[in-house]
């Protein structure tokens, strides 16, 4: 199949298909004498997998690593796609319910509670967090602990949700001050760790120093966790927060 036909069939532009070839994500089976890219069924099937991953907002480099891995299995990938799409569909359904209830309340002149208004958005945030970090945190803390934490977070009142956001902002500010001071074991460093503990307890069912230190280890072991604080405070913030928590939990 020539590139133009594949573009028309898949909805992917020829420019995008050429770019996929340039970065080694999807190369044609061959080029004919005229220089046209020719795709076999193998490449067509692979493009479908790529589009599934793109629909899940995955970066191209990450997709490339997955689909070209020696142990890549199409059936396993499809089952994974299906599960993610079901989760995404559930999230959309929740948002639709919130919209429908809001419309109905306005039409009937009824008042919705603030908790009802924001339930769908909280579900969405929770789902995004699950997609991003779910596997790692469930492996470390277990499904029961995570489900209890999610339930507590979803049941937060509007006031609690606002307090949690304010506390996190205070954490960012104190963390920046502590980084300037440069000593994670100082009184200021302990204040940072204490603020972090209080922030966690809005969603954690129980607290333990071991669990707190374990979470801190994830902040520096996984670049996705590291980026959260590094982007909001300063480069190196996640490492410094880790050091503050370690000093705090080993006292």
C-alpha positions in Angstrom: 0.0 0.0 0.0 1.4 3.4 -1.0 1.7 6.2 1.6 -1.1 8.2 0.2 -3.6 5.3 0.4 -2.5 4.5 4.0 -2.9 8.2 5.0 -6.4 8.3 3.5 -7.4 5.0 5.2 -5.9 5.7 8.6 -6.6 9.5 8.9 -2.9 10.1 9.5 -1.3 12.6 7.2 1.5 11.7 4.8 3.6 14.2 6.6 3.1 12.4 9.9 3.8 9.0 8.3 7.1 10.4 6.9 8.0 11.8 10.3 7.3 8.4 11.9 9.7 6.9 9.3 12.4 9.5 10.1 12.3 8.8 13.8 12.3 5.0 13.3 8.8 4.5 14.7 7.1 3.2 11.6 9.2 2.5 8.5 7.8 1.3 5.2 8.4 -2.2 4.0 10.2 -0.8 1.0 10.5 2.1 -1.4 9.7 1.5 -5.1 11.8 2.8 -8.0 10.0 6.1 -7.9 10.9 6.5 -4.2 7.4 6.0 -2.9 7.0 4.4 0.5 5.2 1.1 0.4 3.6 -0.4 3.5 2.8 -4.1 4.0 0.2 -5.5 6.3 2.7 -5.7 9.1 3.3 -1.9 9.0 -0.5 -1.3 8.7 -1.1 -3.4 11.9 1.7 -1.6 13.7 0.2 1.8 12.8 -3.0 0.7 14.5 -1.1 0.0 17.7 0.7 3.3 17.5 -2.6 5.1 17.1 -4.0 3.3 20.1 -1.1 4.5 22.2 -1.4 8.0 20.8 -5.1 8.0 21.8 -3.8 7.5 25.4 -1.6 10.6 25.1 1.6 8.6 25.1 4.8 10.2 23.8 6.2 9.0 20.5 9.6 7.9 22.1 7.7 5.9 24.7 5.6 4.2 22.0 8.7 3.4 20.0 10.3 1.7 22.9 7.1 -0.4 23.5 6.2 -1.5 20.0 9.8 -2.3 19.0 10.7 -4.2 22.1 11.7 -7.8 21.5 8.9 -9.1 23.8 6.1 -6.9 22.3 2.9 -8.9 22.1 0.0 -7.6 20.1 -2.7 -9.5 22.1 -1.4 -8.2 25.4 -1.2 -4.7 23.9 -4.8 -4.9 22.8 -6.0 -6.1 26.1 -4.1 -3.2 27.8 -5.6 -0.7 25.3 -9.1 -2.0 26.1 -8.6 -1.7 29.8 -7.3 1.9 29.5 -10.2 2.8 27.2 -12.7 1.4 29.6 -11.1 3.5 32.4 -11.2 6.6 30.2 -14.8 5.9 29.2 -15.7 5.6 32.9 -14.1 9.0 33.6 -16.0 10.6 30.7 -19.2 9.0 31.9 -18.6 10.6 35.3 -18.1 14.0 33.8 -21.2 13.6 31.7 -23.2 12.8 34.8 -21.9 15.9 36.5 -22.9 18.0 33.4 -26.3 16.4 33.2 -27.0 16.9 36.9 -25.9 20.6 36.7 -28.2 21.2 33.7 -31.1 19.5 35.4 -30.5 21.5 38.6 -30.5 24.8 36.6 -33.6 23.8 34.7 -35.5 22.9 37.9 -34.2 25.8 39.9 -32.5 23.4 42.4 -29.2 24.0 44.2 -26.3 21.5 43.7 -23.9 21.1 46.6 -20.3 22.1 45.8 -19.3 18.5 46.4 -21.7 17.4 43.7 -20.4 20.0 41.3 -16.8 18.9 41.5 -17.3 15.2 41.9 -16.6 14.5 38.2 -13.5 16.6 38.2 -12.1 14.8 41.2 -12.8 11.5 39.5 -10.9 12.7 36.5 -7.9 13.8 38.5 -7.9 10.5 40.4 -8.1 8.5 37.1 -5.2 10.6 35.6 -3.1 9.9 38.7 -4.0 6.2 38.5 -2.9 6.1 34.8 0.3 7.9 35.6 1.5 6.4 38.9 -1.0 3.6 39.7 1.2 0.6 38.9 4.1 1.8 40.9 2.2 2.9 44.0 0.0 -0.2 44.1 3.1 -2.5 43.8 4.7 -0.6 46.8 1.7 -0.1 49.1 -0.9 -2.7 47.9 -4.4 -2.4 46.4 -6.2 -2.2 49.7 -4.1 0.8 50.9 -4.5 2.7 47.6 -8.2 2.1 47.4 -8.7 3.4 50.9 -6.6 6.5 50.1 -8.6 7.1 46.9 -11.9 6.8 48.8 -10.7 9.3 51.4 -9.6 11.7 48.7 -12.9 11.5 46.8 -14.9 12.1 50.0 -13.1 15.3 50.9 -15.3 18.3 51.3 -14.8 21.5 49.3 -13.1 23.1 52.4 -10.8 20.2 52.9 -9.8 20.2 49.2 -9.1 23.9 49.4 -7.0 23.4 52.6 -5.0 20.7 50.9 -4.2 23.0 48.0 -3.2 25.8 50.4 -1.0 23.4 52.4 0.7 22.2 49.3 1.5 25.8 48.3 3.0 26.4 51.7 5.1 23.2 51.2 6.4 24.6 47.9 7.4 27.9 49.5 9.1 26.3 52.6 10.9 23.8 50.4 12.3 26.6 48.3 13.5 28.4 51.5 15.0 25.2 52.8 16.9 24.6 49.5 18.4 28.0 49.8 19.5 27.2 53.4 20.9 23.9 52.1 20.6 21.6 55.2 17.7 19.0 54.9 18.3 18.0 58.5 17.8 21.5 59.9 14.7 22.8 61.7 13.5 24.2 58.4 14.1 20.9 56.7 12.0 19.2 59.4 9.2 21.8 58.8 9.2 20.8 55.2 8.8 17.2 56.0 6.1 17.9 58.5 4.2 19.9 55.9 4.5 17.1 53.5 3.2 14.7 56.1 0.2 16.9 56.8 -0.5 17.2 53.0 -0.3 13.4 52.7 -2.8 12.8 55.5 -5.6 14.4 53.5 -5.6 11.2 51.5 -3.6 8.7 53.5 -5.7 6.5 55.9 -2.7 5.8 58.2 0.8 7.3 58.6 4.0 5.5 59.2 7.6 6.7 58.9 8.4 3.7 56.7 5.7 4.5 54.2 6.7 8.2 54.2 10.3 7.4 53.5 9.3 4.9 50.8 7.3 7.5 49.0 10.3 9.9 49.2 12.4 7.2 47.6 10.0 7.1 44.7 10.4 10.8 44.2 14.0 10.4 43.2 13.8 6.9 41.6 11.2 7.7 39.0 11.5 10.8 36.7 7.7 11.2 36.6 7.6 11.7 40.4 10.8 13.8 40.3 9.3 16.2 37.7 6.3 17.1 40.0 8.4 19.0 42.5 11.3 20.0 40.2 8.8 21.8 37.8 6.9 23.5 40.6 9.7 24.6 42.9 13.2 24.3 41.3 15.5 21.7 39.8 16.7 19.4 42.6 13.6 20.0 44.7 12.5 16.4 44.7 15.9 15.2 45.8 16.0 17.8 48.6 12.5 16.9 49.7 13.6 13.3 49.8 16.5 14.2 52.0 14.3 16.2 54.3 11.9 13.3 54.7 14.7 10.8 55.3 16.1 13.0 58.0 12.7 13.5 59.5 11.8 9.8 59.5 15.1 8.6 60.9 15.2 10.9 64.0 
